[in-house]
Amino acid sequence: MNLPNPLIPGFNPDPSIVRVGEDYYLATSTFEYLPGLPVYHSRDLVTWTHISNVAVRDEQLGVVNAPTNLGVWAPTIRFHDGLFHLIVTDTAGRGTCIFTATDPAGEWSDGVVVDLEGIDPDLAWDEDGTAYITYSGLVLSGPDIGAHRGIEQIVVDVATGEVLEPKRSLWSGDGGMFPEAPHLYHVGEHWYLMVAEGGTERGHSISIARSHSPHGPFTSCPDNPLVTARGTARPVQCTGHGDLVEGPDGQWYVVMLGTRPRGMVRSFSALGRETFISPARWTRDEWLEIDPVELNPRDGFGWSEDFDGPLGPEWMGVRRRPDQVADLTSRPGWLTLTGEGEGMGAFRPVFVGHRQEHQTCEIRAVVDASHGVGGLAVRYDEEFHYEVEAGAGRVTARAVIPGFVRESSVEVGDGQVTLVISSAVPAAKGLGHPSSDMVSLGLIGADGSVRVLEEVDARYLSNEVAASFTGRVFGVYASTGTVSVDRIDYRGDNS
C-alpha cells in the first residue's frame, strides 16, 4: 500500500488505533484544547474522516483550568465485547478516565475514573475477560513529582474504574529515558509489550518485549529499538509512541507520532507532532520488525468555511469548546464572537480554531469588526501567537513571543476586511535559511492584492521553541465587542 505520511497531518500526537471488522478508528491527544480527543475513521488506512470527539461536555474532562501542556494526554482506543473503550490521562483534571461508546461516531459516556498515578494508559483483555491497564509510572504530584517508576500494570473493572489488584512493575525498557506509551498485545503464543523510550524529542524510539503472560516477566527484543530517527538525516524525526494494527492487505502497521523539522539544521517543527505510519512484520523468531518512517505527504488542497451550518468536529477552542463562544444565529451566515476584554494572550481566549495541516499555507478570513476588536490568528499557546487584528477602522499585524511584541498598523475605515496569514519557506542563505518558515501578516488591499504589514520569523511558533506538545492552530478571535466572520478560506501544500 502506498500510504500517505503524515497519515493525519498537523497537531495529532500520540496516536492510538483499533480495527473493528473492516473499519479503523484512530484517536490522538488534545491537551488544553476542546472538544477533546478527536476520533478519525478509515476503511483503507489512506482516507481518514474526523467523525467525532470524545469529550464534548464539561463533565467529561477537567481541562478548563489545565496549564499549557497539561490536559488530555495519550489516549488508547480499543474494542471489547461490543463496546468501544477509550482510556486517557486527564492531567490537571479528573485523572485517568475510561470512556465508552457503542458507536465511536456518536456520543461517548461521561467516563469513569481509575485511581492510578501515571500517564499513557493502555487497556487490554485476556481470554477470560480480565482487563489490564498498563501505564507509564510517572509521578505527577508530591515530593517525588517527575520521578519515573517504569511501566506498571493494574487489573480493573472497566465499568466502575475499581482497581482489583495491587499494581505490579512490568518493564523499564532498554535504558532510554522516560519509558512510556505502553501497549499490550496478544499475538500468537506471546504477549507483547511495546513502549516508547528516549523522550518525545529527538531521542524518541520504539522498543518491544514479550512474555507468555500479560503480567510478565517480559524479555527484551534483541533488536531494540525497532524504530528511531535519532542521529539520522531522515526528514521525519522524533518517531515513537506507536500502536500496532493489521491492515486491510494483511500487512501489519504501526502508527506513531513524528515531526517534520525544517531549517538549515532541521531545528524547527512548525506543525508539532503529527501522526505517521510505517509497515511492520513478524519474524521467524516471533519478534516484530518496523520499517523506518518514510515521508510521503499528500497533495496540497484547500477548503472554505462559510458558517452556513453548524461547525464540524474539527473546530476547537482553548480550554472551552467553540459552541461556548460561537454565535451562528444572530447574524445568519456569519460566525459572531463576543470579546471578554482579552486577546490571544488570554488563558481562555474567545477563539475558534483549526489545526494547520500544511507547512506552506495561506489563510484568509472575511471579518467585520465595526463593533469590536478581533481578527485572524495562529497560535502555539498564550505566549506564542501571531495575529492580524481589525477594529476601530484599523488593521494591526502583531507577533508575540515571550518578552517581545512587534506590530504594524494601517487605517482602513469601518466595514468588512479580508485578513490574511500565510506561511512559506524562506529564501536560502548560503547553506540554507536557519528558520522553518516565514509568516506574513496582512490584508487584501483595495486593488485586490495582498498587502503585507509584517513578515516575521516563524521558528518561534514551533515545537522546539514554544516547547509545547501541541502544534499550530489558526482561527478567528474577538478581544472586545462583537466581531463577525463571513468566511474562512484555507489552501496549503507541502513545498
C-alpha positions, 0 to 999 in steps of 0.5 A: 500500500502506498500510504500517505505520511503524515497519515493525519497531518498537523497537531495529532500526537500520540496516536492510538488505533483499533480495527473493528471488522473492516473499519479503523478508528484512530484517536490522538491527544488534545491537551488544553484544547476542546472538544477533546480527543478527536476520533478519525475513521478509515476503511483503507488506512489512506482516507481518514474522516474526523467523525467525532470527539470524545469529550464534548461536555464539561463533565467529561474532562477537567481541562478548563483550568489545565496549564499549557501542556497539561490536559488530555494526554495519550489516549488508547482506543480499543474494542471489547465485547461490543463496546468501544473503550477509550482510556486517557490521562486527564492531567490537571483534571479528573485523572485517568478516565475510561470512556465508552461508546457503542458507536465511536461516531456518536456520543461517548459516556461521561467516563469513569475514573481509575485511581492510578498515578501515571500517564499513557494508559493502555487497556487490554483483555485476556481470554477470560475477560480480565482487563489490564491497564498498563501505564507509564509510572510517572509521578505527577504530584508530591515530593517525588513529582517527575520521578519515573517508576517504569511501566506498571500494570493494574487489573480493573473493572472497566465499568466502575474504574475499581482497581482489583489488584495491587499494581505490579512493575512490568518493564523499564525498557532498554535504558532510554529515558522516560519509558512510556506509551505502553501497549499490550498485545496478544499475538500468537503464543506471546504477549507483547509489550511495546513502549516508547523510550528516549523522550518525545524529542529527538531521542524518541524510539520504539522498543518491544518485549514479550512474555507468555503472560500479560503480567510478565516477566517480559524479555527484551527484543534483541533488536531494540529499538525497532524504530528511531530517527535519532542521529539520522538525516531522515526528514521525519524525526522524533518517531515513537509512541506507536500502536500496532494494527493489521491492515486491510492487505494483511500487512501489519502497521504501526502508527506513531507520532513524528515531526517534520523539522525544517531549517538549515539544521532541521531545528524547527517543527512548525506543525508539532507532532503529527501522526505517521505510519510505517509497515511492520512484520513478524519474524521467524523468531516471533519478534516484530520488525518496523520499517523506518518512517518514510515521508510521503505527504499528500497533495496540497488542497484547500477548503472554505468555511462559510458558517452556513451550518453548524461547525464540524468536529474539527473546530476547537477552542482553548480550554472551552469548546467553540459552541461556548463562544460561537454565535451562528444565529444572530447574524445568519451566515456569519460566525459572531464572537463576543470579546471578554476584554482579552486577546490571544494572550488570554488563558481562555481566549474567545477563539475558534480554531483549526489545526494547520495541516500544511507547512506552506499555507495561506489563510484568509478570513472575511471579518467585520469588526465595526463593533469590536476588536478581533481578527485572524490568528495562529497560535502555539499557546498564550505566549506564542501567537501571531495575529492580524487584528481589525477594529476601530477602522484599523488593521494591526499585524502583531507577533508575540513571543515571550518578552517581545511584541512587534506590530504594524498598523494601517487605517482602513475605515469601518466595514468588512476586511479580508485578513490574511496569514500565510506561511512559506519557506524562506529564501536560502542563505548560503547553506540554507535559511536557519528558520522553518518558515516565514509568516506574513501578516496582512490584508487584501488591499483595495486593488485586490492584492495582498498587502503585507504589514509584517513578515516575521520569523516563524521558528518561534511558533514551533515545537522546539521553541514554544516547547509545547506538545501541541502544534499550530492552530489558526482561527478567528478571535474577538478581544472586545465587542462583537466581531463577525466572520463571513468566511474562512478560506484555507489552501496549503501544500507541502513545498 
